[in-house]
Amino acid sequence: MGKIKIGIIGGGASGMVAAVAAARNGAEVVILERMDRVGKKLLATGNGRCNYTNIYIAPDRYHSTDLSIASKIIDSFTTYDTQEFFRGIGIEPYIDETGKVFPTSLQASSVVDVLRDEYTRLDVVEKCSENVLKIEKYSKGYRVTSDKEVYLFNKIIIAAGGKAGAKFGSDGSGLRILEKKGYKSNETYPALVKVKSDFPYLKSLKGYKTNCNLSLFSNGECLESDFGEVLFADYGISGPPVLQLSGRGVKEILSGREVYFEIDFFPELNKLQMYELLENRFLSLRHKSIKDSFTGLIHKRFVIPLLKESNIVDFDQKCTRINKKKIYEIIKNLKSLRINLLDYHSWNEAQVTGGGISLNSINPETMESKCEKGLYIAGEILDLYGDCGGFNLHWAWATGIRAGIHASSTSLLENSTNR
Ligand SMILES: Cc1cc2nc3c(=O)[nH]c(=O)nc-3n(C[C@H](O)[C@H](O)[C@H](O)COP(=O)(O)OP(=O)(O)OC[C@H]3O[C@@H](n4cnc5c(N)ncnc54)[C@H](O)[C@@H]3O)c2cc1C
């Protein structure tokens, strides 16, 4: 019997590992990639260093409409599985103090290179600048039409990514192809994305970074909090906790809710402790103006915005003149400064896609479509995204490898009798 011929739509993270897994199983594999080369997004990951997994992989680090289905995949493909897979092709892991895993070369290009080396050794055919437009069933499998050619495959793996980082190739066309075929797609939205705000002091705060606790509110209800470095920019705020909470925030904006962040600059102190701290400072620094009394406690650039937000107009008045009520207003802004979340950056700037093809469409044991035998779906095109820190690439490897193994492990005979 001849080899199973597998077509992989998309030469990104999940498509490249799917190719390796399927070719190792003896399949004849062709990757169809719309860009002029494979792995363009991979090269940009982790600021060019490729944070390819995390030692704390767990379902609660992921977001999906069908998390229980995703959990089956995440629980059965550990960070050690990812590290072993990559060690086997030459990538030694370097684990940083937060649990992020990078290649010790700290070069994303190493990851692309070793994947290409491995599948080239296995005779995988890479066809770039092939924009897949249509996928149809035929008697022995699938007919795939690109802007250049028509291909016939026994099985196909759709690994075309979502809509995020569109400049690297994932323009949502894979989603559109599956939607046209009748697959259920949950509403997509940019996630791990910088957000825009109307906070009035952004221009003067631009470039100011601070470690703080950030909480996301929707219609007055606190949804989630995270701790880390927040960076102020002229459009709004960014930094790891902002990115982390952004997907949920964008979803709430799209639902028409009033969405805002609250920043706690002193999460280690409660309001009473904060009051004592300020009162003692104002007493011991009684010769100073209210403006100067904050030197050494908060960043210089934040002093005037803090005073203005606390309705203090005379910045030169002695700090001892600040009464209890005003101290509590200052505390409110130090412990829960409100930053409205009005908008977000475009798909091009987003790192991942929230929403996508419903996980209910696939069998999580194999990644095969429940309604079309021989069609497998992997990676970010599915309705799931993970936190910042290697969780998204981990999902791409977990689903890509699984799809590659299962697409290549059933016989041609079994495939054609299913039709
Ligand atoms: C700037 C940036 C940095 C990131 N850093 C990290 C990180 O450090 N760690 C982490 O875990 N995650 C990171 N991510 C997220 C991670 O890169 C993605 O989740 C992951 O690449 C998704 O893999 P994928 O294979 O599903 O899709 P992609 O990697 O997007 O690959 C899809 C491929 O399919 C091709 N394609 C699409 N449509 C078609 C078509 N119609 N015909 C042919 N080809 C098509 C695309 O050109 C693309 O090459 C980052 C994302 C960005 C944008």
Ligand as a Chemical Component Dictionary entry (heavy atoms), coordinates in Angstrom:
data_LIG
# 
_chem_comp.id                   LIG 
_chem_comp.type                 NON-POLYMER 
_chem_comp.pdbx_formal_charge   0 
_chem_comp.three_letter_code    LIG 
# 
loop_
_chem_comp_atom.comp_id 
_chem_comp_atom.atom_id 
_chem_comp_atom.alt_atom_id 
_chem_comp_atom.type_symbol 
_chem_comp_atom.charge 
_chem_comp_atom.model_Cartn_x 
_chem_comp_atom.model_Cartn_y 
_chem_comp_atom.model_Cartn_z 
_chem_comp_atom.pdbx_ordinal 
LIG C1  C1  C 0 4.876  39.086 18.279 1  
LIG C2  C2  C 0 4.417  37.777 18.884 2  
LIG C3  C3  C 0 5.163  37.197 19.907 3  
LIG C4  C4  C 0 4.739  35.997 20.488 4  
LIG N1  N1  N 0 5.519  35.420 21.452 5  
LIG C5  C5  C 0 5.144  34.244 21.996 6  
LIG C6  C6  C 0 5.970  33.581 22.944 7  
LIG O1  O1  O 0 7.095  34.007 23.241 8  
LIG N2  N2  N 0 5.505  32.413 23.487 9  
LIG C7  C7  C 0 4.308  31.873 23.137 10 
LIG O2  O2  O 0 3.938  30.831 23.667 11 
LIG N3  N3  N 0 3.518  32.448 22.194 12 
LIG C8  C8  C 0 3.920  33.607 21.615 13 
LIG N4  N4  N 0 3.128  34.187 20.638 14 
LIG C9  C9  C 0 1.915  33.462 20.194 15 
LIG C10 C10 C 0 2.320  32.294 19.273 16 
LIG O3  O3  O 0 3.283  32.738 18.340 17 
LIG C11 C11 C 0 1.115  31.715 18.528 18 
LIG O4  O4  O 0 0.134  31.342 19.460 19 
LIG C12 C12 C 0 1.513  30.505 17.682 20 
LIG O5  O5  O 0 2.470  30.867 16.724 21 
LIG C13 C13 C 0 0.297  29.897 16.988 22 
LIG O6  O6  O 0 0.733  28.847 16.167 23 
LIG P1  P1  P 0 -0.144 28.392 14.913 24 
LIG O7  O7  O 0 0.663  27.376 14.200 25 
LIG O8  O8  O 0 -1.501 28.025 15.337 26 
LIG O9  O9  O 0 -0.294 29.689 14.014 27 
LIG P2  P2  P 0 0.810  30.592 13.316 28 
LIG O10 O10 O 0 2.122  30.448 14.009 29 
LIG O11 O11 O 0 0.194  31.926 13.198 30 
LIG O12 O12 O 0 0.954  29.917 11.889 31 
LIG C14 C14 C 0 -0.075 29.900 10.941 32 
LIG C15 C15 C 0 0.569  29.850 9.580  33 
LIG O13 O13 O 0 -0.437 29.577 8.597  34 
LIG C16 C16 C 0 -0.210 30.393 7.464  35 
LIG N5  N5  N 0 -1.491 30.573 6.775  36 
LIG C17 C17 C 0 -2.591 31.213 7.214  37 
LIG N6  N6  N 0 -3.586 31.131 6.300  38 
LIG C18 C18 C 0 -3.101 30.438 5.274  39 
LIG C19 C19 C 0 -3.636 30.049 4.019  40 
LIG N7  N7  N 0 -4.884 30.364 3.669  41 
LIG N8  N8  N 0 -2.845 29.343 3.154  42 
LIG C20 C20 C 0 -1.584 29.019 3.503  43 
LIG N9  N9  N 0 -1.017 29.374 4.662  44 
LIG C21 C21 C 0 -1.770 30.073 5.555  45 
LIG C22 C22 C 0 0.347  31.677 8.061  46 
LIG O14 O14 O 0 1.063  32.428 7.104  47 
LIG C23 C23 C 0 1.208  31.157 9.192  48 
LIG O15 O15 O 0 2.539  30.924 8.795  49 
LIG C24 C24 C 0 3.532  35.378 20.053 50 
LIG C25 C25 C 0 2.789  35.967 19.016 51 
LIG C26 C26 C 0 3.220  37.154 18.440 52 
LIG C27 C27 C 0 2.408  37.769 17.325 53 
# 
loop_
_chem_comp_bond.comp_id 
_chem_comp_bond.atom_id_1 
_chem_comp_bond.atom_id_2 
_chem_comp_bond.value_order 
_chem_comp_bond.pdbx_ordinal 
LIG C1  C2  SING 1  
LIG C2  C3  SING 2  
LIG C2  C26 DOUB 3  
LIG C3  C4  DOUB 4  
LIG C4  N1  SING 5  
LIG C4  C24 SING 6  
LIG N1  C5  DOUB 7  
LIG C5  C6  SING 8  
LIG C5  C8  SING 9  
LIG C6  O1  DOUB 10 
LIG C6  N2  SING 11 
LIG N2  C7  SING 12 
LIG C7  O2  DOUB 13 
LIG C7  N3  SING 14 
LIG N3  C8  DOUB 15 
LIG C8  N4  SING 16 
LIG N4  C9  SING 17 
LIG N4  C24 SING 18 
LIG C9  C10 SING 19 
LIG C10 O3  SING 20 
LIG C10 C11 SING 21 
LIG C11 O4  SING 22 
LIG C11 C12 SING 23 
LIG C12 O5  SING 24 
LIG C12 C13 SING 25 
LIG C13 O6  SING 26 
LIG O6  P1  SING 27 
LIG P1  O7  DOUB 28 
LIG P1  O8  SING 29 
LIG P1  O9  SING 30 
LIG O9  P2  SING 31 
LIG P2  O10 DOUB 32 
LIG P2  O11 SING 33 
LIG P2  O12 SING 34 
LIG O12 C14 SING 35 
LIG C14 C15 SING 36 
LIG C15 O13 SING 37 
LIG C15 C23 SING 38 
LIG O13 C16 SING 39 
LIG C16 N5  SING 40 
LIG C16 C22 SING 41 
LIG N5  C17 SING 42 
LIG N5  C21 SING 43 
LIG C17 N6  DOUB 44 
LIG N6  C18 SING 45 
LIG C18 C19 SING 46 
LIG C18 C21 DOUB 47 
LIG C19 N7  SING 48 
LIG C19 N8  DOUB 49 
LIG N8  C20 SING 50 
LIG C20 N9  DOUB 51 
LIG N9  C21 SING 52 
LIG C22 O14 SING 53 
LIG C22 C23 SING 54 
LIG C23 O15 SING 55 
LIG C24 C25 DOUB 56 
LIG C25 C26 SING 57 
LIG C26 C27 SING 58 
# 
